[in-house]
Amino acid sequence: MQNDQLKRYIWLLDIVYSQGPITKEDIDLAWAESVLNKEHQPVIPRESFNRYREAIYKIFNIRIECNRSTHAYFIDNTRDTDNTRQWLVSTILLTNAVRDSANLASRIDFESVPYGSRFLPTLINAMMEQTEVQYTYQNFHRTEPNTIHLQPYGIKLFRRRWYVHGFSIEHNEERTFALDRALSIRSTNNTWTLPYGFNIHEMFDSYYGIYRDVPPETIRIRADHKTADFIRSLPLHASQQEIERQNEYSIFQYSIAPTLEFIQELRTYADGVRVLSPQSLVNRMREDLQKTLNLYND
């Protein structure tokens, strides 16, 4: 799938998302005036239209449905509780709108995602076609690049970095790679079959970030009233529950693995957050804080 093809999918998603329910006739009128319509087609051929809908479902897990009584198309979000997908779609559509409105470019500021984004079209195409990619990357801890053949199962964005998770032929196991370390990703004709039931959301469901090196636990933290407002409005994890709320503090509970990335996130709140349990995590926080203090003991 080339960039122009992906842009068409985003264009159709944008039209239905912003104007739906919308008929095929009105979609065709908008398509006739679109800058993406380089062939000056008066309508989107029905076969292409249905192919775009299917691609949007495969890539974004979003269904464009048709109301048979009104012949209007709409986004089926009645069961959509995936905040990550909602954020992704909103970001894509906003980026698309800014691109088409150059006068707004200096008035909307995005967090940049360095380097890795340029490989997304190749990876998404390989995911759809279920073909291997030749993946060359530079590990932070090695001097020479490494090249593998990867079956890309899924992609994930975390802390401004894109990651690809899949089966590495050379390592003979599933691994996750950061795209900002990729030097090149090339398509191949080697095919593969996606493991039954694979779901990248479920795979990382009990984790904060990318690392999955420790098992999930029940974690409780105490946040002062100011910090609690921020945590309440932007939960740290989908499992977050506010189990106690007082005037001066709140207690939040999580079912999550205490990975390094989650610990780093807790540290960003400084003295606004205190870990209550488990004791092993309390001890880890104390040890890490003491090491930090030691850096300033001249």
C-alpha positions in Angstrom: 0.0 0.0 0.0 1.5 3.3 -1.1 1.1 6.6 0.8 -1.6 7.8 -1.7 -3.6 4.7 -0.9 -3.4 5.3 2.8 -4.4 8.9 2.3 -7.5 7.7 0.5 -8.5 5.6 3.4 -8.0 8.5 5.8 -10.0 10.8 3.5 -12.9 8.4 3.4 -12.7 7.9 7.2 -12.6 11.7 7.6 -15.7 12.3 5.4 -17.8 9.7 7.2 -16.5 10.6 10.6 -17.2 14.3 10.2 -20.3 14.3 8.0 -22.0 11.0 8.6 -24.5 9.6 8.3 -23.7 10.4 4.6 -24.9 8.8 1.4 -22.7 7.4 -1.3 -23.9 10.1 -3.6 -22.7 12.8 -1.2 -19.4 11.0 -0.7 -18.9 10.9 -4.5 -19.6 14.7 -4.7 -16.9 15.3 -2.1 -14.5 12.9 -4.0 -15.0 14.7 -7.3 -13.5 17.8 -5.6 -10.8 16.1 -3.6 -7.1 16.8 -4.5 -6.5 13.0 -4.0 -8.8 12.3 -7.0 -5.9 12.6 -9.5 -7.8 10.6 -12.1 -10.8 13.1 -12.0 -13.2 10.3 -11.3 -16.9 11.5 -11.1 -17.5 8.7 -8.5 -15.6 6.2 -6.4 -16.2 2.9 -8.1 -18.3 0.6 -5.9 -15.6 -2.1 -5.8 -12.9 0.5 -4.7 -15.3 2.0 -2.1 -15.9 -1.4 -0.5 -12.2 -2.1 -0.6 -11.5 1.1 1.2 -14.0 0.3 3.9 -12.5 -3.1 4.4 -9.0 -1.6 4.6 -10.1 0.9 7.2 -11.5 -1.9 9.3 -8.3 -3.9 9.0 -6.0 -1.0 9.8 -8.0 1.0 12.4 -10.6 -1.6 13.5 -13.3 0.8 12.6 -16.4 -0.3 10.6 -18.1 2.0 8.2 -21.6 0.6 8.1 -24.6 1.4 5.9 -28.1 2.1 7.1 -30.2 0.1 4.6 -33.3 2.2 5.1 -31.6 5.5 4.4 -28.6 4.3 2.3 -26.4 6.4 4.5 -22.9 5.4 5.8 -21.8 6.0 9.4 -19.1 5.0 11.8 -20.2 2.1 14.0 -18.9 3.2 17.4 -21.7 1.8 19.5 -19.3 -0.7 21.1 -16.2 1.4 20.9 -14.5 1.7 24.3 -10.9 1.7 22.9 -9.5 5.1 24.0 -6.3 4.4 22.1 -8.1 3.9 18.8 -10.3 7.0 19.4 -7.1 9.0 20.0 -5.4 7.6 17.0 -8.3 8.4 14.7 -8.6 11.9 16.1 -4.9 12.5 15.7 -4.9 11.3 12.1 -8.0 13.4 11.1 -6.6 16.5 12.8 -3.3 16.0 11.0 -5.1 15.6 7.7 -7.1 18.8 8.4 -4.0 20.8 9.2 -2.3 19.6 6.1 -5.2 20.8 4.0 -5.3 24.2 5.8 -1.8 25.6 5.6 -2.9 28.8 7.4 -3.5 26.7 10.6 -0.1 25.0 10.6 1.6 27.7 12.7 -1.3 27.6 15.2 -1.4 23.9 16.1 1.5 22.3 17.8 1.9 18.5 17.8 4.4 16.3 19.8 6.8 15.1 17.2 7.3 11.3 16.7 10.9 11.1 15.3 12.0 8.9 12.4 9.9 5.7 12.8 6.7 7.0 11.3 8.0 6.9 7.8 8.1 3.1 7.9 4.4 2.7 8.9 3.0 2.5 5.4 5.4 -0.4 4.5 4.6 -2.2 7.8 0.8 -1.7 7.5 0.9 -3.1 4.0 2.9 -6.1 5.2 0.4 -6.6 8.0 -2.5 -6.6 5.6 -0.9 -8.8 3.0 0.8 -11.0 5.6 4.2 -10.8 4.0 7.6 -10.7 5.7 9.7 -7.6 5.8 13.5 -7.3 5.7 14.2 -5.2 8.8 17.6 -3.6 9.3 18.1 -1.8 12.7 20.8 -0.3 14.8 20.8 -1.5 18.4 21.9 1.1 21.0 24.3 -1.4 22.5 26.0 -2.6 19.3 28.3 -1.0 16.8 27.1 -2.9 13.7 23.5 -2.9 12.3 21.5 -6.1 12.3 19.2 -7.4 9.6 16.4 -9.9 10.2 13.3 -11.1 8.5 10.2 -10.1 10.5 6.5 -11.1 10.3 4.9 -8.0 11.6 1.9 -8.9 13.8 1.1 -5.4 15.1 2.3 -1.9 15.8 2.1 0.2 19.0 2.8 3.9 19.8 4.3 4.7 23.2 6.0 7.8 24.5 6.5 9.3 21.0 8.1 6.0 19.7 6.5 3.6 17.3 7.1 -0.1 17.9 6.5 -3.2 15.8 5.8 -6.6 17.3 6.2 -9.8 15.4 8.0 -13.0 14.8 11.7 -12.8 14.0 12.8 -15.6 11.7 16.4 -15.3 12.8 15.6 -15.2 16.6 12.9 -17.9 16.2 10.6 -16.0 18.6 8.3 -13.0 18.9 10.0 -9.8 19.6 9.2 -6.0 19.8 11.4 -3.5 18.0 11.5 0.3 18.2 11.1 1.9 14.8 13.3 4.9 15.6 16.2 2.4 15.5 15.2 1.1 12.1 17.6 1.9 9.2 15.5 0.3 6.5 12.4 -1.9 6.1 11.8 -3.6 2.8 8.9 -5.7 1.6 9.4 -9.3 0.6 7.2 -11.9 -1.1 7.4 -14.4 1.8 4.0 -15.0 3.3 3.0 -16.0 6.8 -0.2 -16.7 8.9 -1.2 -14.5 11.8 -1.5 -16.6 15.0 -5.1 -17.3 15.8 -6.6 -14.7 18.2 -3.7 -12.4 18.2 -4.6 -9.0 19.6 -2.0 -6.4 20.4 -4.3 -4.6 22.8 -4.8 -7.7 24.8 -1.1 -8.5 24.7 -0.2 -5.2 26.4 -3.4 -5.0 28.4 -1.7 -5.5 31.8 1.4 -3.4 31.0 2.3 0.2 30.9 4.5 0.6 27.8 6.5 -2.0 26.0 8.4 -4.2 28.5 6.6 -7.4 29.6 9.3 -8.7 31.9 7.4 -8.9 35.2 3.9 -10.3 36.0 0.9 -8.0 36.8 0.1 -7.2 40.4 -2.4 -5.1 42.3 -0.8 -1.7 42.9 -2.2 1.1 45.0 -1.0 4.6 45.1 -1.9 7.7 47.1 -2.1 11.0 45.3 -2.5 14.4 46.8 -5.7 16.3 45.8 -4.0 18.4 43.1 -2.2 15.4 41.5 -5.4 13.3 41.8 -7.2 15.7 39.6 -4.7 15.1 36.8 -4.7 11.3 37.3 -8.5 11.2 37.4 -8.8 13.2 34.1 -6.1 11.2 32.3 -5.9 7.7 33.8 -2.5 6.0 34.0 -4.0 2.7 32.9 -7.3 1.2 31.8 -7.5 -0.7 35.1 -7.4 2.5 37.2 -10.0 2.6 40.0 -10.4 5.4 42.5 -11.1 3.3 45.6 -11.0 6.2 48.1 -11.5 10.0 47.8 -10.8 12.5 50.6 -10.5 16.2 50.6 -6.7 16.0 50.8 -5.9 12.9 48.8 -7.2 10.0 46.7 -6.2 6.3 46.5 -6.0 4.7 43.1 -5.7 1.0 42.4 -4.4 -0.7 39.3 -4.0 -4.3 38.0 -0.7 -3.8 36.1 2.8 -5.0 36.0 5.3 -2.9 37.9 7.7 -2.5 34.9 10.4 0.1 34.7 8.3 2.2 32.4 5.4 2.3 34.9 7.9 3.2 37.7 9.3 6.0 35.6 5.8 7.3 35.1 5.1 7.4 38.8 8.3 9.3 39.4 7.1 12.1 37.1 4.6 13.1 39.8 7.4 13.6 42.4 6.0 14.1 45.9 2.5 14.2 44.5 2.3 10.4 44.5 3.2 7.8 47.1 3.1 4.0 46.4 1.2 2.2 49.1 1.5 -1.4 47.9 2.9 -3.9 47.1 5.8 -3.6 49.5 8.3 -4.8 46.9 7.3 -1.7 44.8 7.5 0.6 47.8 11.1 -0.7 48.4 12.0 -0.2 44.8 10.8 3.4 44.8 12.8 4.1 48.0 15.9 2.6 46.5 15.6 4.5 43.3 15.0 7.8 45.1 18.0 7.2 47.3 20.2 6.6 44.2 18.9 9.9 42.8 19.7 11.7 46.0 23.2 10.3 46.0 23.8 12.0 42.7 23.5 15.3 44.5 25.6 14.5 47.5 28.8 16.2 46.5 
